[in-house]
Amino acid sequence: MKKYLFIIPIVFSHSFYSQKSMKSLPCYDLTEVLKVEPTALYKPHLDASKSFNVNILKNTSQVQKYINKGKFHTVKKSGKGFKVQKLDYSRAYLVSKAKSTLEKIGSKFSKETKGHTFTVSSITRTLEDQCRLRKVNSNASLGISSHNYGNSFDISYVRFNGVLKNNPKMEVALEKVLKYYADAGRIYYIKERQQSCFHVTVRNY
């Protein structure tokens, strides 16, 4: 009679659960994130962000909490003078003052350029959103971003009227509008060369 050897697989439950718990951990180390020092140029943006009494947005549930409280407001896909592109790594929510300031910037740009539109390329991001963004863009911030507080947005300076193309005339017109609001104490802005956008942070004026 032939003898058959049956091998019974043994599943080590502890290793399964440890892997599962590892996957549920945040993709960032908040302690390390907070250690990253902002540049002198960027620090005013973070200081302005903290004045809105919004905690660093870590995940979707925190964003939803501020929506439920009426602190965050939806940014429409388009308005006078602006359009919002498809957002893969950010969310179309801003605090009230930031939303109204974006709309004012768009309206003034439309007036100054006789009906042209600019493109908003990024709005509010959580720390988890930044993790996903860093996988495709190594230049994404390793530290805290003013996008993490719901009062910042990016405006492309190479996409006007929905067309991706260098347009020096429109770029100058856009920066002129941004400078107007910066001089009025309403915003801070930085021209980001690598991302081809103006990073705009609304102040709590």
KALIN-V679698 format. One line per field, one symbol per residue. ss: DSSP state (H for helix, E for strand, - for the rest). phi: phi as a letter, one per 30 degrees, with the letter a starting at -180 (. if undefined). Layout:
BEGIN
ss: ???
phi: ???
END
This chain:
BEGIN
ss: ------------HHHHHHHHHHHH-----HHHHHH----HHHHHHHHHHH---------HHHHHHHHH---EEE---EE--EEE------E-EEEHHHHHHHHHHHHHHHHHH----EEEEE-E--HHHHHHHHHH---------HHHH--EEEEEEEEE--EE---HHHHHHHHHHHHHHHH---EEEEEE----EEEEEE---
phi: .dccccccdccddddddddddddddedbcedddddddddddceedddddddchcdeddaddddddddddidcbdcddaadibbcddccbabdbbdedddddeddddddddddchjdbccdcabdbcdddddddddcbdddedcdcdddbibbaccdcbbbhicdaebedddddddddddeddddicbcbbdcddchbcdccdddd
END
